[in-house]
Amino acid sequence: MITLGDAIDEVINRRVRAISALLDARALPCIVDLVPAFASVAVQYDPALVDGDEADGSPYERLVNTLESLLADVQDNDLAVPRVVEIPVCYGGDLGPDLDDVARQHEMDVDEVVRIHTAGDYLVYMVGFMPGFAYLGGLAPELVTPRRSSPRTAVPAGAVGIGGQQTGVYPLVSPGGWNLIGRTPVRIFDASRENASLLETGDRVRFVSISRRDFESWSST
């Protein structure tokens, strides 16, 4: 585990992405997978494929030495320009059953909640919890809302929710306790696509409000 901090912070997360990109590019044969998170990178490796022998220490010790050497001068200013992904959302009604409650908690009307939510520029800090679930940072403080006291047993795919300081889209049907304010007709995760997950770590996300008619028309295509 490469740990870079203990906070949800964009500067720290840039370094997480820089380290992941560097290790991806180096493609060490022993590294099986990399799992970037908010402030860390989990390195999954095959001990039998780590360079060196027992005289140089255990496979873990040898890999740590290699990683420390590789990452000594890692820079985050060479990261690729992030993709901007627009996600259409139909807010409220049966597609966003918690929108009214979120508005009441913040003493504003639903249109104001939608306006603030669609004005955000969100960063994909990490993808986890389930395939394709992107944790988005950048939620306006005015919309920070505690999770529901009673989680739902089945949240529909495409549901857009707010949970604490974050917002996100459920890619698959699953249990969940976030406040559901809308739904997108876009498939966030589709195993039949070459890139199954629509969103990747480092992407920027913008939500665009659409009508119910547009939602139904989009869903039928």
matplotlib code that plots the C-alpha trace (Angstrom):
import matplotlib.pyplot as plt

x = [0.0, 1.4, -0.2, 0.0, -2.3, -5.4, -7.8, -10.0, -7.9, -7.4, -3.7, -3.1, -5.3, -3.3, -0.3, -2.2, -3.0, 0.5, 1.9, -0.7, 0.1, 3.9, 3.5, 1.1, 3.7, 6.6, 4.5, 6.6, 5.9, 5.3, 2.5, -0.9, -3.1, -3.2, -6.1, -6.0, -8.2, -8.6, -5.1, -3.5, -2.6, -2.9, -0.2, -1.2, 1.7, 3.0, 5.9, 7.3, 7.9, 9.6, 13.2, 16.2, 16.8, 16.6, 20.0, 18.3, 15.5, 11.9, 9.8, 8.0, 11.2, 12.6, 9.4, 9.3, 12.9, 12.0, 9.0, 10.8, 13.4, 10.8, 8.7, 11.5, 11.0, 7.4, 5.7, 2.0, 2.4, 2.6, -0.9, -3.1, -5.7, -8.8, -11.8, -15.0, -18.0, -21.5, -24.2, -27.9, -30.1, -33.9, -34.4, -37.2, -40.4, -40.2, -36.7, -35.5, -37.6, -35.4, -35.1, -37.9, -36.4, -33.0, -34.5, -36.4, -33.3, -31.5, -34.5, -34.5, -36.8, -36.1, -35.2, -32.4, -31.1, -31.0, -29.4, -26.6, -26.1, -25.8, -23.4, -20.8, -17.5, -16.9, -13.7, -13.7, -11.5, -11.8, -13.9, -15.0, -17.7, -19.0, -18.0, -18.2, -19.2, -17.4, -16.9, -17.2, -15.7, -16.7, -20.3, -21.3, -21.4, -25.0, -26.0, -24.0, -26.6, -26.3, -27.1, -30.5, -31.2, -32.8, -30.9, -32.9, -32.4, -32.5, -31.4, -31.9, -29.1, -28.5, -29.8, -28.0, -27.5, -25.9, -24.2, -22.5, -20.0, -20.1, -22.4, -22.4, -24.3, -25.3, -24.0, -25.9, -29.0, -27.7, -28.5, -27.7, -28.2, -27.6, -30.3, -31.7, -32.3, -32.6, -31.7, -29.6, -30.6, -26.9, -25.4, -22.6, -21.4, -21.8, -19.8, -20.3, -18.4, -14.7, -14.4, -17.1, -17.0, -18.1, -16.1, -12.4, -10.3, -9.3, -12.3, -14.3, -18.1, -20.9, -24.6, -27.1, -30.8, -33.2, -36.9, -38.9, -39.7, -36.0, -35.2, -37.8, -36.7, -33.1, -33.9, -35.8, -32.8]
y = [0.0, 3.4, 5.9, 9.6, 11.2, 10.8, 13.3, 13.7, 16.4, 17.2, 17.8, 14.4, 12.7, 14.2, 12.5, 9.2, 9.5, 10.4, 7.3, 5.0, 6.4, 5.9, 2.4, 1.6, 2.9, 0.9, -2.3, -4.2, -7.9, -8.6, -6.1, -7.8, -4.8, -1.2, 0.1, 3.9, 5.4, 8.8, 9.1, 5.7, 3.2, -0.5, -2.5, -6.2, -8.3, -11.8, -12.5, -15.1, -12.5, -9.9, -9.2, -10.3, -13.2, -14.0, -12.3, -9.0, -9.6, -10.9, -10.3, -7.6, -5.8, -6.0, -4.6, -1.8, -0.8, -0.8, 1.3, 3.8, 4.2, 4.6, 7.1, 9.2, 12.0, 11.4, 14.6, 15.2, 18.0, 15.5, 14.1, 14.1, 16.7, 15.2, 14.2, 16.1, 13.8, 15.3, 13.2, 14.0, 13.8, 13.9, 15.3, 14.7, 12.8, 9.0, 9.2, 11.4, 10.5, 12.3, 15.6, 17.3, 16.1, 17.4, 20.8, 20.9, 20.1, 23.0, 25.4, 25.9, 24.9, 22.0, 24.2, 25.7, 22.3, 21.3, 24.6, 24.1, 20.5, 21.1, 24.0, 21.8, 20.7, 17.3, 15.3, 11.5, 10.7, 7.0, 4.2, 1.5, 0.0, -1.8, -1.9, 1.6, 3.5, 6.8, 8.9, 12.5, 15.4, 19.0, 19.0, 22.5, 22.9, 24.0, 20.5, 18.4, 16.1, 13.1, 9.7, 8.3, 6.7, 3.7, 2.6, 1.2, -2.5, -1.8, 1.5, 1.5, 1.7, 5.3, 6.8, 10.1, 10.6, 12.7, 11.1, 13.5, 15.6, 13.6, 12.9, 10.0, 7.7, 4.1, 2.1, -1.1, -2.1, -2.3, -1.5, 2.1, 4.9, 8.0, 10.6, 10.0, 13.3, 12.1, 9.5, 9.4, 7.3, 6.8, 3.4, 4.1, 0.5, -1.8, -5.0, -5.3, -2.1, -2.0, 0.4, -1.0, 1.9, 5.3, 7.2, 6.8, 8.3, 11.8, 12.6, 15.7, 15.3, 17.8, 17.0, 18.4, 18.6, 17.0, 16.6, 13.5, 13.2, 13.4, 10.8, 8.3, 9.0, 8.4, 5.2, 3.7, 4.0]
z = [0.0, -1.0, 1.3, 0.5, 3.0, 5.1, 3.6, 0.5, -1.2, -4.9, -4.6, -2.9, -5.4, -8.3, -6.8, -6.5, -10.2, -11.1, -9.3, -10.9, -14.4, -13.8, -12.6, -15.5, -17.9, -16.3, -16.5, -13.9, -14.6, -10.9, -10.6, -11.1, -10.5, -9.2, -7.1, -6.7, -4.0, -2.4, -0.9, -1.6, -4.3, -3.5, -5.4, -5.9, -7.0, -7.6, -5.2, -7.6, -10.3, -8.2, -9.5, -7.3, -4.9, -1.2, -0.6, -1.4, 1.0, 0.8, -2.4, -0.4, 0.6, -2.9, -4.4, -1.8, -2.8, -6.4, -5.9, -3.7, -6.4, -9.2, -7.2, -5.7, -8.3, -9.5, -10.7, -11.2, -13.7, -16.6, -16.0, -19.1, -19.5, -17.8, -19.8, -19.2, -19.1, -19.3, -17.7, -18.4, -15.4, -14.9, -11.4, -9.0, -9.1, -8.9, -10.5, -7.7, -4.7, -2.1, -3.9, -2.0, 1.3, 0.4, -0.5, 2.9, 4.8, 3.3, 3.3, -0.4, -3.3, -5.6, -8.5, -6.4, -5.5, -9.2, -10.2, -7.6, -8.4, -12.2, -11.6, -10.0, -11.6, -10.1, -9.9, -10.0, -7.0, -7.2, -8.6, -6.2, -4.0, -7.1, -10.8, -12.2, -9.1, -9.2, -6.0, -7.0, -5.1, -5.5, -4.1, -3.1, 0.7, 0.5, -0.7, 1.8, 3.2, 5.6, 4.3, 4.8, 8.2, 6.4, 3.3, 0.4, -0.4, -4.2, -5.8, -9.6, -12.0, -13.1, -9.8, -8.9, -5.2, -2.5, 0.4, 2.9, 1.0, -2.2, -5.1, -7.5, -9.8, -9.1, -12.0, -11.1, -9.1, -5.5, -1.9, -1.0, 1.5, -0.5, -1.1, -4.6, -6.4, -10.0, -12.6, -15.8, -18.8, -19.6, -18.8, -16.3, -16.4, -19.3, -19.5, -23.2, -23.9, -24.5, -21.6, -19.4, -16.9, -18.3, -15.7, -14.7, -11.9, -12.8, -15.1, -14.5, -14.5, -15.2, -14.7, -17.2, -16.4, -18.9, -19.0, -18.4, -22.1, -22.9, -20.3, -21.7, -25.2, -24.3, -22.4, -25.3, -27.7]

ax = plt.figure().add_subplot(projection="3d")
ax.plot(x, y, z, "-o")
ax.set_aspect("equal")
plt.show()
